[in-house]
């Protein structure tokens, strides 16, 4: 009985090549991230113009502070997207920093005295958990790049070099 090999399936070499599909999908994801970066940059410019106009017209410190913190959040999101474009993985430390700044912005905008005690306790608990996670990320050397397994990570790249040296001997 004749058995057909895997390479003889219909359209296998042209349409269903997994490597080509994955490469194209990664390029499309990169394009989406680039569009998001450009959008974030435009929003940052608009917010900076809003801060300038708020300072020139009336000096409402709470509103200006909220806008400045919002721009800082956008900058951190922009940095998160840049790390994703370079390494194709999300940096946990940067994501935690964005979350902490976002949470503190909401406290500044709404005022600490206007928040109920239940919400205050929840915010404190969340800040405690996020601070612990940020501390773990800071103490673990290159935790983000180890999961990405790229040449930009000194730990995994050094291990790869050591393995190559061992294979030579």
Beta strands, then each sheet from edge to edge (+ up, - down):
end
